[in-house]
Amino acid sequence: AAHVHSGSYNPNPPASVPPAAFSAGYDKVQQSTQHDAAMREAEQRAAAEKQQEQHAKAQKQAQEEEAARRQKEVEERVAVEKMRREREAAEKKRVDEQMAAAEQQRRRHELEQQAAQQAADIKRQQEEDRHRKMAELLATEQARQQQQQQAQAQAAATMERKKREEEEQRRRQQQQQQQQQQQQAQ
């Protein structure tokens, strides 16, 4: 139909798209829109999944890091505890060794004292024995001398008595002789 450039009514208005074509186009646009929405939804879902995956991955990594940190803490605590036990054991060993050495020294000193005491006792006993023997010898010697003196005194007394007796006898004999001479002279 020819365009009429006038103010009169045109029963066939110029349409660039006929109704059927328009309907088909509309469907196409609608399909395209639906397709775009589905694509966007899929993309959004994929992005959400990816985000969720990343979040889970990050969460897992954080958990692993936390577990590793805890494990490290445990290992450090164990190492510190081990070092503390080793230090305590070394200290205990050192103290025990010191005590053992002190005990050994004390025992040695005690034994030395006992030995010195025994030596002193033996020496004292020997000294006492020597003094006793000397005293016994002296007493024996004194007794012997005393006996000798007594014997000498007795011998001297006996000799004196004999001498007196002899003198007495001689004197009596002289008297008898004198008496006899006097009698004979008369």
C-alpha positions in Angstrom: 0.0 0.0 0.0 1.2 3.4 -0.9 2.0 5.9 1.8 -0.4 8.8 1.7 1.2 11.9 3.0 -2.0 13.5 4.1 -4.1 13.9 7.2 -6.6 11.4 5.8 -7.1 8.0 7.6 -5.0 5.2 6.3 -6.7 1.9 7.0 -3.4 0.1 6.5 -0.9 1.8 8.7 2.7 1.1 7.8 4.0 -1.7 10.0 7.6 -2.7 9.8 6.8 -6.1 11.5 3.6 -7.9 10.6 1.7 -9.4 13.6 2.7 -13.0 13.0 6.4 -12.0 12.6 6.0 -9.8 15.7 4.6 -12.8 17.6 7.4 -15.0 16.5 9.9 -12.3 17.4 8.3 -11.8 20.7 8.7 -15.6 21.4 12.3 -15.3 20.3 12.9 -12.4 22.6 11.1 -14.2 25.3 13.1 -17.4 24.7 16.3 -15.3 24.6 15.3 -13.6 27.8 14.5 -16.9 29.4 17.8 -18.3 28.1 19.7 -15.3 29.4 17.9 -15.7 32.8 18.8 -19.4 32.9 22.4 -18.5 31.9 22.6 -15.9 34.5 21.1 -18.3 37.1 23.5 -21.0 36.0 26.4 -18.5 36.2 25.1 -17.3 39.6 24.8 -20.9 40.8 28.2 -21.7 39.5 29.6 -18.5 41.1 27.8 -19.4 44.4 29.1 -23.0 44.2 32.6 -21.7 43.4 32.3 -19.2 46.3 31.0 -22.0 48.5 33.8 -24.3 47.4 36.3 -21.5 48.0 34.7 -20.9 51.4 34.9 -24.6 52.2 38.4 -24.7 50.9 39.4 -21.7 53.0 37.5 -23.2 56.0 39.3 -26.5 55.5 42.7 -24.7 55.1 41.9 -22.7 58.3 41.0 -26.0 60.1 44.2 -27.6 58.8 46.2 -24.6 59.9 44.5 -24.6 63.3 45.2 -28.4 63.6 48.8 -27.8 62.5 49.1 -24.9 65.0 47.6 -27.1 67.8 49.9 -30.0 66.8 52.9 -27.6 66.8 51.8 -26.3 70.2 51.4 -29.9 71.5 54.9 -30.8 70.1 56.4 -27.7 71.6 54.7 -28.5 75.0 56.0 -32.1 74.7 59.5 -30.8 73.8 59.4 -28.3 76.7 58.2 -31.0 79.1 60.9 -33.4 77.8 63.5 -30.8 78.3 62.1 -30.0 81.8 62.2 -33.8 82.7 65.7 -34.1 81.3 66.8 -31.0 83.2 65.2 -32.4 86.4 66.7 -35.8 85.8 70.2 -34.2 85.3 69.7 -32.1 88.4 68.6 -35.2 90.4 71.6 -37.1 89.1 73.9 -34.3 90.0 72.4 -34.0 93.5 72.5 -37.8 93.9 76.1 -37.9 92.8 77.0 -35.1 95.2 75.2 -36.9 98.0 76.9 -40.2 97.2 80.3 -38.4 97.1 79.5 -36.7 100.4 78.4 -40.0 101.9 81.5 -41.7 100.6 83.7 -39.0 102.0 81.8 -39.2 105.3 82.4 -43.0 105.4 86.0 -42.6 104.5 86.5 -40.0 107.2 84.6 -42.2 109.7 86.9 -45.2 108.7 90.0 -43.0 109.0 88.8 -41.9 112.4 88.1 -45.5 113.5 91.5 -46.5 112.2 93.2 -43.6 114.0 91.2 -44.5 117.2 92.2 -48.1 116.9 95.9 -47.2 116.4 95.7 -44.8 119.4 94.0 -47.6 121.5 96.7 -50.1 120.5 99.4 -47.6 121.3 97.8 -46.8 124.6 97.5 -50.5 125.4 101.1 -51.1 124.5 102.2 -48.2 126.6 100.1 -49.5 129.6 101.5 -53.0 129.1 105.1 -51.6 129.0 104.4 -49.5 132.2 102.8 -52.6 133.9 105.8 -54.8 133.0 108.2 -52.1 134.2 106.2 -51.8 137.5 106.2 -55.6 137.8 109.9 -55.8 137.1 110.6 -53.0 139.6 108.4 -54.7 142.3 110.1 -58.1 141.6 113.5 -56.4 141.9 112.5 -54.6 145.1 111.1 -57.8 146.6 114.4 -59.6 145.6 116.4 -56.8 147.2 114.2 -56.9 150.3 114.6 -60.7 150.6 118.4 -60.3 150.0 118.6 -57.6 152.7 116.5 -59.8 155.1 118.7 -62.8 154.4 121.8 -60.6 155.0 120.4 -59.3 158.2 119.5 -62.7 159.4 123.0 -64.0 158.5 124.6 -61.0 160.3 122.3 -61.6 163.4 123.2 -65.3 163.4 126.9 -64.5 163.1 126.6 -61.9 165.9 124.8 -64.4 168.1 127.5 -67.1 167.4 130.2 -64.6 168.1 128.6 -63.6 171.4 128.1 -67.3 172.3 131.7 -68.0 171.5 132.9 -65.0 173.5 130.6 -66.1 176.4 132.0 -69.6 176.2 135.6 -68.4 176.1 134.9 -66.1 179.1 133.4 -69.1 181.1 136.4 -71.2 180.2 138.8 -68.5 181.4 136.8 -68.2 184.6 137.0 -71.9 185.1 140.7 -71.9 184.4 141.2 -69.1 186.8 139.2 -70.9 189.5 141.2 -74.1 188.9 144.5 -72.1 189.1 143.3 -70.5 192.3 142.3 -73.8 193.8 145.6 -75.4 192.8 147.5 -72.5 194.3 145.8 -73.0 197.7 
